[in-house]
Amino acid sequence: MGSLRKIHRTGIVLAGGGSTRFPFHKAFARYKDRYFYELAVGCLKQITDEVVLVSRSDISDRMKHADAKLIFDFPQYQGQGPLAGILSGMESGEESDWYAVATCDMPFVMPLLFEKLITIADQKPGTQAVVPVAAGRNQPLAAIYHKSCKGHIMRLLLEERRSMYGLLQSVNTIFVEAEDYDLPQEMFININTADEYKQYIENGRFE
């Protein structure tokens, strides 16, 4: 594990999306002979004590050997996007102080990202979310969230406000410019289409 600091936190991998623009579910795309969801789980396991894999019932059989706690969105939250997945992950077991969130379609994310976000949070008491910014875009699905965000997420879902942006505006969020912390822009690439898979995974072109 190198110099990474093992902490008492929970990781949440979001793998329940529809993958409507990809030929098959993106969780089962491969990079370096590992499924995307396995890469996300492996990343978070290096900086958390437990990883929760939030999936869907129609693909869960293929994930039953995952090195993570496999769950589904709670019934009252199903179909409500990533906020629902994050809340389901938060409520799936013993409460943690912090939750590191990763989505299964960002295969280049490294543990270093979350270690730096955690360090920033530790240095600024009262912080509820630390979100990287890469190429001018917020990256709320490669970020960390304090347990105090749970009530805000519940309220947003009850109000049918399902945008991650709504959460970031509701809590004390620190936005971190990736380049200021030597975080490679490649970590924040989303693989959403077959063309993107060919460019980034098969051909290894990041320009």
C-alpha positions as CSV (number, residue, x, y, z in Angstrom):
1,M,0.0,0.0,0.0
2,G,3.1,2.2,0.0
3,S,2.8,5.5,1.9
4,L,-1.0,5.7,1.7
5,R,-2.6,6.2,5.1
6,K,-5.2,3.5,6.0
7,I,-8.2,5.3,7.4
8,H,-11.6,4.4,8.9
9,R,-13.8,5.4,6.0
10,T,-16.2,3.8,3.6
11,G,-15.9,3.7,-0.2
12,I,-18.9,3.8,-2.4
13,V,-18.7,2.5,-6.0
14,L,-21.6,3.6,-8.2
15,A,-22.3,0.9,-10.8
16,G,-26.1,1.1,-11.2
17,G,-26.4,3.5,-14.2
18,G,-28.1,2.5,-17.4
19,S,-25.1,2.8,-19.8
20,T,-27.4,3.9,-22.5
21,R,-24.6,5.2,-24.8
22,F,-22.4,2.2,-24.4
23,P,-22.8,-1.2,-26.2
24,F,-23.1,-3.0,-22.9
25,H,-23.0,-2.1,-19.2
26,K,-19.9,0.0,-18.6
27,A,-19.1,-1.8,-15.3
28,F,-18.0,-4.8,-17.4
29,A,-15.7,-2.9,-19.8
30,R,-12.1,-3.8,-19.3
31,Y,-8.9,-2.0,-18.7
32,K,-5.6,-3.8,-18.0
33,D,-7.5,-7.1,-17.8
34,R,-9.9,-5.9,-15.1
35,Y,-13.5,-4.9,-15.2
36,F,-14.1,-1.2,-14.7
37,Y,-16.0,-1.9,-11.5
38,E,-13.1,-4.0,-10.2
39,L,-10.7,-1.1,-10.8
40,A,-13.0,1.3,-8.8
41,V,-13.3,-1.1,-5.9
42,G,-9.6,-1.8,-5.9
43,C,-8.8,1.9,-5.9
44,L,-11.1,2.7,-2.9
45,K,-10.0,-0.3,-0.9
46,Q,-6.6,1.2,-0.6
47,I,-7.9,4.2,1.3
48,T,-10.9,2.9,3.2
49,D,-11.8,0.0,5.5
50,E,-14.9,-1.1,3.6
51,V,-16.2,-0.7,0.0
52,V,-19.8,-0.8,-0.9
53,L,-20.7,-1.6,-4.5
54,V,-24.0,-0.1,-5.5
55,S,-25.4,-2.2,-8.4
56,R,-28.6,-3.3,-10.1
57,S,-30.4,-6.6,-9.7
58,D,-30.1,-7.4,-13.4
59,I,-26.3,-7.3,-13.4
60,S,-25.5,-8.2,-9.9
61,D,-24.9,-11.9,-10.6
62,R,-21.8,-10.9,-12.5
63,M,-20.5,-9.0,-9.5
64,K,-21.2,-11.6,-6.8
65,H,-17.5,-12.3,-6.4
66,A,-16.6,-8.6,-6.1
67,D,-14.2,-7.7,-3.2
68,A,-16.9,-5.4,-1.8
69,K,-20.2,-5.4,-0.1
70,L,-22.8,-5.6,-3.0
71,I,-26.0,-3.7,-2.5
72,F,-28.8,-2.2,-4.6
73,D,-30.4,1.2,-4.3
74,F,-33.0,1.1,-1.5
75,P,-36.5,0.7,-3.0
76,Q,-37.5,4.3,-2.0
77,Y,-34.5,5.7,-3.9
78,Q,-34.5,3.5,-7.0
79,G,-34.2,5.3,-10.3
80,Q,-33.1,8.6,-8.8
81,G,-29.6,8.7,-10.1
82,P,-26.2,9.0,-8.3
83,L,-27.6,10.8,-5.2
84,A,-29.7,7.8,-4.5
85,G,-26.7,5.5,-5.0
86,I,-24.6,7.5,-2.6
87,L,-27.4,7.6,0.1
88,S,-28.0,3.9,-0.3
89,G,-24.3,3.3,0.2
90,M,-24.2,5.5,3.2
91,E,-27.1,3.7,4.8
92,S,-26.0,0.2,4.0
93,G,-24.0,-0.4,7.2
94,E,-22.3,1.1,10.2
95,E,-21.9,4.9,9.8
96,S,-18.6,6.2,8.7
97,D,-17.3,9.8,9.2
98,W,-16.4,10.1,5.5
99,Y,-17.4,8.4,2.3
100,A,-15.2,8.3,-0.8
101,V,-17.3,8.0,-3.9
102,A,-16.2,6.7,-7.3
103,T,-18.1,5.8,-10.4
104,C,-17.3,2.7,-12.4
105,D,-16.8,4.6,-15.7
106,M,-13.7,6.5,-14.6
107,P,-11.1,3.7,-15.0
108,F,-8.0,6.0,-14.5
109,V,-8.8,7.2,-11.0
110,M,-6.0,6.5,-8.5
111,P,-6.0,6.2,-4.7
112,L,-3.8,9.3,-4.7
113,L,-6.8,11.5,-5.6
114,F,-8.8,10.4,-2.5
115,E,-5.8,10.6,-0.2
116,K,-5.3,14.2,-1.2
117,L,-9.0,15.0,-0.8
118,I,-9.0,13.5,2.7
119,T,-5.9,15.4,3.7
120,I,-7.6,18.7,2.6
121,A,-10.7,17.8,4.6
122,D,-8.6,17.0,7.7
123,Q,-7.0,20.4,7.5
124,K,-10.3,22.3,7.3
125,P,-12.8,21.5,10.1
126,G,-16.4,21.9,9.1
127,T,-15.9,20.7,5.6
128,Q,-18.7,18.5,4.3
129,A,-17.5,17.7,0.8
130,V,-14.3,17.9,-1.1
131,V,-14.7,17.9,-4.9
132,P,-12.0,18.0,-7.5
133,V,-12.2,20.3,-10.5
134,A,-10.6,19.2,-13.8
135,A,-10.6,21.0,-17.1
136,G,-13.1,23.5,-15.6
137,R,-15.6,20.8,-14.6
138,N,-16.6,19.7,-11.2
139,Q,-16.1,16.0,-10.5
140,P,-18.6,15.1,-7.8
141,L,-18.5,11.4,-8.6
142,A,-14.8,11.2,-7.7
143,A,-15.0,13.0,-4.4
144,I,-15.5,12.6,-0.7
145,Y,-18.5,13.4,1.5
146,H,-19.0,13.7,5.2
147,K,-21.7,11.8,7.0
148,S,-23.5,15.1,7.7
149,C,-24.4,15.2,4.0
150,K,-26.8,12.3,4.5
151,G,-29.7,14.5,5.7
152,H,-29.2,16.9,2.8
153,I,-29.3,14.1,0.3
154,M,-32.5,12.8,1.8
155,R,-34.1,16.2,1.6
156,L,-33.1,16.7,-2.0
157,L,-34.5,13.3,-3.0
158,L,-37.8,14.0,-1.2
159,E,-38.0,17.2,-3.1
160,E,-37.2,15.3,-6.4
161,R,-34.1,17.4,-6.8
162,R,-31.7,14.8,-8.0
163,S,-28.8,16.9,-9.3
164,M,-25.4,16.5,-7.7
165,Y,-25.0,20.2,-8.1
166,G,-27.9,20.7,-5.7
167,L,-26.0,18.8,-3.0
168,L,-22.8,20.7,-3.6
169,Q,-24.7,24.0,-3.1
170,S,-26.4,22.7,0.0
171,V,-23.3,21.8,2.0
172,N,-19.9,23.3,2.9
173,T,-18.0,22.1,-0.2
174,I,-14.4,22.7,-1.0
175,F,-13.5,22.7,-4.7
176,V,-10.0,21.5,-5.5
177,E,-8.3,22.4,-8.8
178,A,-6.7,19.2,-9.9
179,E,-3.6,20.9,-11.4
180,D,-2.9,22.7,-8.2
181,Y,-2.4,19.3,-6.5
182,D,-0.5,17.6,-9.4
183,L,-3.5,15.3,-10.1
184,P,-3.4,14.1,-13.7
185,Q,-6.3,15.2,-15.9
186,E,-6.6,11.7,-17.2
187,M,-8.0,10.5,-13.9
188,F,-11.2,12.3,-14.6
189,I,-11.9,10.9,-18.0
190,N,-15.4,9.3,-18.3
191,I,-15.8,6.4,-20.7
192,N,-19.4,6.9,-22.0
193,T,-19.3,5.7,-25.6
194,A,-17.6,3.1,-27.7
195,D,-15.6,5.8,-29.5
196,E,-14.2,7.0,-26.1
197,Y,-13.4,3.4,-25.2
198,K,-11.5,3.0,-28.4
199,Q,-9.6,6.3,-28.0
200,Y,-8.6,6.0,-24.3
201,I,-8.5,2.3,-23.6
202,E,-7.7,0.6,-26.8
203,N,-5.4,3.3,-28.3
204,G,-4.3,5.0,-25.1
205,R,-4.7,8.5,-26.6
206,F,-5.5,11.3,-24.1
207,E,-5.2,14.4,-26.3
